[in-house]
Amino acid sequence: MGVAEDINWLKADEAGVGKVFTIIANKGGLKLRELKELYGSEDWWPVKAHLNALMVRGLVMETEGIYQLTDNGKRVLESFRAMEVVKAV
């Protein structure tokens, strides 16, 4: 999948995978408990489901209990930010 498809996928679910992706991108890396608190969910399952979807898509990886963006995730983030700058101009 390409960067454009990944951006569209994230935008299509801004309150779910998009929000989890943005939280991880802004913090650089988080443990699951920290992510759950920032996501604002009482239950674990939405956060875990969104994380799983991001990992299957290749945008997020888990290393020693820390979730962070993959290289592909970083490219998506850079392109997404570039689109926001262009949109503002």
Secondary structure, 3 states (H helix, E strand, C coil): CCHHHHHHHHHHCCCCHHHHHHHHHHHCCECHHHHHHHHCCCCCHHHHHHHHHHHHHCCEEEECCEEEECHHHHHHHHHHHHHHHHHHC
